[in-house]
């Protein structure tokens, strides 16, 4: 008789723990969804990445300096690229 009562008690504890854990998982998922909606509204769309024609560093297109079809990570690299092109064409 004691074994049956003990077994029922173990099953009851198991069910209580399972219910509590499922409830915690449900609450966390709702919080993540709410945070996701906040992040979606505050973040813009992903930017296109471009490669510097001089040093090959990748950077967002909005941060790049453009000269024709080429993109550069800084004005100094844009000037060095132009100088290099000019030297190659004069040789």
Phi, psi and omega in degrees: 000318180295325179297321179293317179296316178298316179297318177296322178295318178296317178296319179296315178297318178301315181294322179294314179297318180297317179298315181296315180296319177297322179293319178297316179299319180296316180294318179297320180293323177294321178294320178296320178297317179296318177294323179297320178294323178292318180294321180298321183284333183270338182264145176273177180291156179298142181270155175284136179265141177236161182249133177297130181290342182266309186247357177068019175283138177270138180209160179297145184299327181291338180268352186276154172261129185251139175221100184066233179271352183270149176239148183225153181276341179206164178292329179296318179292326178296317180292318179297322179296316178298316179297318179296317178297319180294319179294321180292323181284334179279341178284000000 
